[in-house]
Amino acid sequence: MLDRSIHMNTLDPITREAVVTVRGGPSGLVQTVEARSHRLTADEPTDFGGADSGPTPYELLVAALGT
């Protein structure tokens, strides 16, 4: 399992101590993203080798830019 964490240091009092962790499983392309008490699943479509169990990382990025 691969874990990557990003510690966010900002002046915003809500996110000042936030940690975003991404965990990848031993096989496949599925990733679990944890931010505060929220959990998201990112994956690739079956055409690209994933299980299509969640939005692609690019779809999550576009959603983040749109908020």
Secondary structure, 3 states (H helix, E strand, C coil): CEEEEEECCCCCCCCCCCEEEEEECCCCCCEEEEECCEEEEECCCHHHCCCCCCCCHHHHHHHHHCC
